[in-house]
Amino acid sequence: MNLTPPATILITGATGAIGCALAGYYAKPGVHLILQGRNAETLAKTADACMAQGAEVSTRAMDLRDIPALQQWLAEISATCLPDLVIANAGMNTNNGPGRKGEDWPDIEALLDLNIKSTIALVNGLVPAMRRRSSGQLALLSSLAAFYGLPVTPSYCASKAAIKAYGEAMRGWLARDGVHVNVVMPGYIKSDMCDGMPGPKPFLMTPEQAARIIAKGLAKNRARISFPFPLNIGTWLLAVFPAAWSQRFVRLLNYGG
Ligand SMILES: NC(=O)c1ccc[n+]([C@@H]2O[C@H](COP(=O)([O-])OP(=O)(O)OC[C@H]3O[C@@H](n4cnc5c(N)ncnc54)[C@H](OP(=O)(O)O)[C@@H]3O)[C@@H](O)[C@H]2O)c1
């Protein structure tokens, strides 16, 4: 059975490929979209496109790593327009760079701050009001990269594994409060971030294809929305096979860095 379609939806990273496609998917009359991004110009363009489809749109251009500013914004939202659905989508990637250089600490720190700290702060800031109302849905963008650490992107895989574990735990904890939590684990989706990742990108999908799959999974309140199917099975097997085998597979498949 599907959940009641959400009327107020908060999407972070709405200036990026997946966030913009999700905003476009949900934009229609009767829906209030609250869209966040950093790039104000791109955010305005996304908002205009959603308004042209009949949605009411509010925007917030901000860096989510500013936790006090984020918490203040979430307090305002909780008091005035608590969302039915929140999609914690903003994220970034780093990699080991050319010539086995390794990740730079400023990049690692920025990634951990955004992918883990800001995402958890976002959930943490909205959960009290959702529990009081006994309704709400929180979708957390993890990745298939959470199943097994790829040598080419160590910190990214670690951050997405953290969000997978956090989302699973919060889903269990909030189940009796009427608040749903979903962990979203896409494979390769065409975007600036994806383009910047080293290694092969099998079963590459468009952001629009990904948005449809994510939205359908959220409507069914699936605990884990992981896709596409072949890559989902492959990466899941990496997690359950003996680690020495998985390490060999990953190297053979050219993710060895
Ligand atoms: N694409 C893939 O293959 C793939 C696969 C699995 C999971 N994912 C996950 O899906 C999510 C969206 O990825 P995408 O592919 O759509 O990437 P993208 O096109 O690069 O978009 C990233 C988004 O995050 C926002 N962002 C980055 N740093 C921020 C910060 N410090 N504060 C606030 N917002 C910030 C960006 O905003 P500005 O552009 O305005 O700075 C942009 O809206 C990420 O969490 C990613 O890890 C992606």
PDBQT file of the ligand as one rigid body, heavy atoms in Angstrom, charges set to zero:
ROOT
HETATM    1  N1  LIG A 301      25.507  10.611  -9.017  1.00  0.00    +0.000 N 
HETATM    2  C1  LIG A 301      25.762   9.410  -8.542  1.00  0.00    +0.000 C 
HETATM    3  O1  LIG A 301      26.291   8.533  -9.254  1.00  0.00    +0.000 OA
HETATM    4  C2  LIG A 301      25.371   9.070  -7.131  1.00  0.00    +0.000 A 
HETATM    5  C3  LIG A 301      25.376   7.725  -6.739  1.00  0.00    +0.000 A 
HETATM    6  C4  LIG A 301      25.017   7.388  -5.448  1.00  0.00    +0.000 A 
HETATM    7  C5  LIG A 301      24.665   8.368  -4.545  1.00  0.00    +0.000 A 
HETATM    8  N2  LIG A 301      24.676   9.669  -4.941  1.00  0.00    +0.000 N 
HETATM    9  C6  LIG A 301      24.307  10.683  -3.940  1.00  0.00    +0.000 C 
HETATM   10  O2  LIG A 301      23.246  11.465  -4.435  1.00  0.00    +0.000 OA
HETATM   11  C7  LIG A 301      23.329  12.788  -3.894  1.00  0.00    +0.000 C 
HETATM   12  C8  LIG A 301      23.221  13.806  -5.015  1.00  0.00    +0.000 C 
HETATM   13  O3  LIG A 301      24.302  13.617  -5.902  1.00  0.00    +0.000 OA
HETATM   14  P1  LIG A 301      24.361  14.188  -7.392  1.00  0.00    +0.000 P 
HETATM   15  O4  LIG A 301      24.942  13.124  -8.218  1.00  0.00    +0.000 OA
HETATM   16  O5  LIG A 301      23.068  14.792  -7.763  1.00  0.00    +0.000 OA
HETATM   17  O6  LIG A 301      25.503  15.291  -7.204  1.00  0.00    +0.000 OA
HETATM   18  P2  LIG A 301      25.632  16.781  -7.756  1.00  0.00    +0.000 P 
HETATM   19  O7  LIG A 301      24.928  16.938  -9.050  1.00  0.00    +0.000 OA
HETATM   20  O8  LIG A 301      27.085  17.074  -7.684  1.00  0.00    +0.000 OA
HETATM   21  O9  LIG A 301      24.839  17.624  -6.644  1.00  0.00    +0.000 OA
HETATM   22  C9  LIG A 301      25.330  17.778  -5.344  1.00  0.00    +0.000 C 
HETATM   23  C10 LIG A 301      24.396  18.721  -4.595  1.00  0.00    +0.000 C 
HETATM   24  O10 LIG A 301      24.880  18.881  -3.259  1.00  0.00    +0.000 OA
HETATM   25  C11 LIG A 301      24.964  20.289  -2.985  1.00  0.00    +0.000 C 
HETATM   26  N3  LIG A 301      26.051  20.607  -2.078  1.00  0.00    +0.000 N 
HETATM   27  C12 LIG A 301      27.358  20.290  -2.225  1.00  0.00    +0.000 A 
HETATM   28  N4  LIG A 301      28.058  20.784  -1.186  1.00  0.00    +0.000 NA
HETATM   29  C13 LIG A 301      27.172  21.436  -0.387  1.00  0.00    +0.000 A 
HETATM   30  C14 LIG A 301      27.272  22.127   0.835  1.00  0.00    +0.000 A 
HETATM   31  N5  LIG A 301      28.431  22.263   1.480  1.00  0.00    +0.000 N 
HETATM   32  N6  LIG A 301      26.148  22.676   1.374  1.00  0.00    +0.000 NA
HETATM   33  C15 LIG A 301      24.981  22.541   0.742  1.00  0.00    +0.000 A 
HETATM   34  N7  LIG A 301      24.788  21.877  -0.395  1.00  0.00    +0.000 NA
HETATM   35  C16 LIG A 301      25.887  21.329  -0.955  1.00  0.00    +0.000 A 
HETATM   36  C17 LIG A 301      25.235  20.927  -4.332  1.00  0.00    +0.000 C 
HETATM   37  O11 LIG A 301      24.869  22.298  -4.254  1.00  0.00    +0.000 OA
HETATM   38  P3  LIG A 301      25.593  23.437  -5.155  1.00  0.00    +0.000 P 
HETATM   39  O12 LIG A 301      25.811  22.811  -6.511  1.00  0.00    +0.000 OA
HETATM   40  O13 LIG A 301      24.571  24.531  -5.199  1.00  0.00    +0.000 OA
HETATM   41  O14 LIG A 301      26.853  23.773  -4.491  1.00  0.00    +0.000 OA
HETATM   42  C18 LIG A 301      24.323  20.110  -5.234  1.00  0.00    +0.000 C 
HETATM   43  O15 LIG A 301      23.008  20.576  -5.143  1.00  0.00    +0.000 OA
HETATM   44  C19 LIG A 301      24.648  12.842  -3.111  1.00  0.00    +0.000 C 
HETATM   45  O16 LIG A 301      24.401  12.646  -1.743  1.00  0.00    +0.000 OA
HETATM   46  C20 LIG A 301      25.434  11.669  -3.672  1.00  0.00    +0.000 C 
HETATM   47  O17 LIG A 301      26.385  11.169  -2.778  1.00  0.00    +0.000 OA
HETATM   48  C21 LIG A 301      25.018  10.042  -6.209  1.00  0.00    +0.000 A 
ENDROOT
TORSDOF 0
